[in-house]
Amino acid sequence: MRRYGDKIQFIGMPGRDDVAAMRGFVDQYGLQDMPQAVSEDGSLWGRFGVPGQPAWVFVTPSGKYQVVLGSMELSALEDTLGQLTSA
């Protein structure tokens, strides 16, 4: 997803757990280069109505957002990112 350069910022939120468990998830999946949001109590997820993982939240610069619950195939993710960058 590096091809989107500065058009899209990816931020991970690796689960409702303590910071040590979240760091373990980030290390396990090689996500150290991606900024991570910590939400031990789930309040950040709650702001978007996300009940659990996996989930995607796409937020536009204007603050509008779209939530996709569940996994996304790479092609669906690329379609969504393409729509966001062409808007």
C-alpha positions in Angstrom: 0.0 0.0 0.0 3.0 2.2 -0.1 2.0 3.3 -3.6 -0.6 5.7 -2.1 2.3 7.7 -0.7 0.9 10.7 1.3 -2.6 10.3 -0.1 -3.6 7.8 2.5 -2.5 7.3 6.1 -2.9 3.8 7.5 -3.3 3.5 11.3 -3.6 0.2 13.0 -5.6 -0.6 16.1 -4.6 -4.1 17.1 -7.4 -5.0 19.5 -8.8 -4.3 22.9 -6.1 -5.5 25.2 -3.2 -4.2 27.2 -0.3 -2.5 25.5 2.0 -5.5 25.8 -0.4 -7.7 24.0 -0.9 -5.1 21.3 2.8 -4.8 20.8 3.0 -8.6 20.5 0.3 -8.5 17.7 2.2 -5.7 15.9 5.5 -7.6 16.2 3.9 -10.9 15.1 2.4 -9.4 11.9 5.3 -7.1 11.0 3.4 -3.9 11.5 6.1 -1.8 13.2 6.2 0.7 10.4 2.5 1.6 10.7 1.4 4.0 13.4 -0.8 2.2 16.0 -3.7 3.6 18.0 -4.1 2.2 21.5 -7.6 1.7 22.7 -7.4 -0.6 25.7 -11.0 0.1 26.7 -12.4 0.0 23.1 -13.6 3.6 23.2 -12.0 4.5 19.9 -13.6 1.5 18.2 -16.9 2.5 19.9 -16.8 5.9 18.3 -17.1 4.2 14.9 -19.5 1.5 16.0 -16.9 -1.3 15.5 -17.7 -4.3 17.8 -14.5 -6.2 17.2 -11.9 -7.4 14.7 -11.4 -7.6 11.9 -12.8 -4.3 10.8 -11.8 -1.4 8.6 -12.7 2.3 9.0 -12.0 4.6 6.2 -12.0 8.3 7.2 -12.0 11.1 4.7 -10.3 14.5 5.4 -13.7 16.0 5.9 -14.4 13.5 8.7 -16.9 11.3 6.9 -16.3 7.6 7.5 -17.3 4.2 6.2 -17.0 1.0 8.3 -16.4 -2.4 6.8 -16.8 -5.2 9.3 -14.9 -8.4 8.6 -12.0 -9.2 6.3 -11.5 -7.6 2.9 -10.1 -9.2 -0.1 -7.1 -7.3 -1.5 -9.1 -6.4 -4.6 -11.9 -4.9 -2.6 -9.4 -2.9 -0.5 -7.7 -1.6 -3.6 -11.1 -0.6 -5.1 -12.0 1.3 -1.9 -8.6 3.0 -1.7 -8.8 4.0 -5.4 -12.2 5.6 -4.8 -10.9 7.5 -1.8 -7.9 8.8 -3.7 -9.9 9.8 -6.8 -12.5 11.8 -4.9 
